[in-house]
């Protein structure tokens, strides 16, 4: 089976030459193990951080080894109790066609609980949980409030805006990187307003669209967006700092908001969070998202690439904003 290796560490923007497709022997499962044929693999922004040789909340990818990440596969052979051939499993050995893994590292999923199994990599998985936890537990959004979310046409951002509306937000504003994405979040996802962050200073566009200010900012982007949001926060506003994708390819740490006194003047709370710390909220989240998916009140678009040979390009395309909703590689 083929796998994608990281063969050198990018400085700045990664390019296809940092990755290589390698044919690897498929190991027979030992006792307690499964052989999984991967069907869908996830490419995610946090993987950019793992390409750097720095210790963070996840270890760096090893060079000349298959990268890791969420994957959905079908059990091709099982030597573990409770897991049968044909079962759908979620696990973390993505970026390869076949994975031989301890059964304890795989979660058997029910394909009938979701509109499409790929939801487990997106809206009904870590993506959806990130949106839900960040918005409701971290930022404590209350009905009637004004919410601003950056990366609004992406996997997490598109879920945030819709969940905010579903829980009674007064006004939801999104920013995204193209005219088509702006129309998508406003017309298809039901955001109240949206803007393209290339169309002038973010602070000005936000002030026009949220004249009364913002109660909750869900940050996927960092940099200018974070500073702009701070200057538009209402008193006692809350910011859930989820991601800073505008800085993931930076070679030097970028400066933060210049006028941090605004946090004091406006009594703003900023809280960074990692979804992995909130796994105990999964059941409550699944109850909400299950209802919304079943009654059609939430929409989760996906962008697909096909074939392991296109997985690295899919990652690079996602980093450049070529995806709408969750980026997934279909094998
Ligand atoms: P997305 O589906 O949102 O894809 C990434 C998007 O980022 C692109 O589509 C692009 O959209 C946007 N982008 C890229 N470069 C820039 C830039 N310079 N400025 C503004 N936008 C940019 O990915 P996810 O939904 O998976 O992730 C969204 C964010 O959430 C990321 O920051 C990620 O790291 C974070 N995250 C954090 C988690 C946590 O536990 N804290 C868990 C999961 C995700 P556009 O065309 O609009 O530019």
Boltz pocket constraint, residues with backbone or C-beta under 6 A from the ligand:
constraints:
  - pocket:
      binder: B
      contacts: [[A, 43], [A, 44], [A, 45], [A, 46], [A, 126], [A, 127], [A, 130], [A, 151], [A, 152], [A, 153], [A, 154], [A, 155], [A, 156], [A, 157], [A, 175], [A, 176], [A, 177], [A, 178], [A, 181], [A, 219], [A, 220], [A, 221], [A, 241], [A, 242], [A, 243], [A, 244], [A, 245], [A, 246], [A, 247], [A, 273], [A, 274], [A, 275], [A, 276], [A, 317], [A, 318], [A, 319], [A, 320], [A, 321], [A, 322], [A, 323], [A, 324], [A, 325], [A, 326], [A, 327]]
      max_distance: 6.0
